[in-house]
Amino acid sequence: MQLDYNVVYSPNRKTLTITVERDRSIVVKAPTGTSQEKIDRIIESHKLWLYEKTHHSQKYLPPLHPPGKELVNGESLLYLGRSYRLEIIDISNEIALVNDRFLVPSNLINRQGTVFRDWYIQRAKETILPRVQYYAERLDVLFNEAKIGDSKYRWGSCTPKNNAIFNWRLIKAPMSIINYVIVHELTHLLEPNHTPRFWGIVKSQIPQMDKAKQWLRVNGSLLDEML
Ligand SMILES: [Zn+2]
């Protein structure tokens, strides 16, 4: 069984707790710096309890909002770290970002699920790939090809053939986070493991590295939300 949960880190906290909210979402509260492995272990050891709590048919109210986003006026979507409201319009044939709003042609709304995906993938190509080139030059690494991919589990990866692949969902994150993921993957071409040398190189390009890692841990699941 798959359990989704959010982690809230706090510097003042000493212990790890798991709570199930009224909407049945699972929240892990953890001291800042708690490793992902430790959180995974806790979730694993409470799996049955959590399963019961989140699937109980009476005690817990159904979620207030149906899961997932909807292609309707007023819904909001992320792009480069900002949230934009949707406005469905009758003119035009393509999505446009104008005056802080996503204008969505009404003839596209029956394509819920793919219409924004294509838009995001296109923006990811335009925005992320030139940054890969930029940081590769700064780090003095050679990569074979940089691509935008569709992994559900990773933000980026480097293949043995030195292809760097980045998850298109990253385009929803702030540029500072995208830069971190790019540098992280390119640094693997110099140092395959997460050694102190590895983190030293990443930090030389991304001084805010720790903040970026934290951001992804806390907000990563937001990037998965889709229409
Ligand atoms: Zn890595």
Boltz pocket constraint, residues with backbone or C-beta under 6 A from the ligand:
constraints:
  - pocket:
      binder: B
      contacts: [[A, 184], [A, 188], [A, 192], [A, 194]]
      max_distance: 6.0
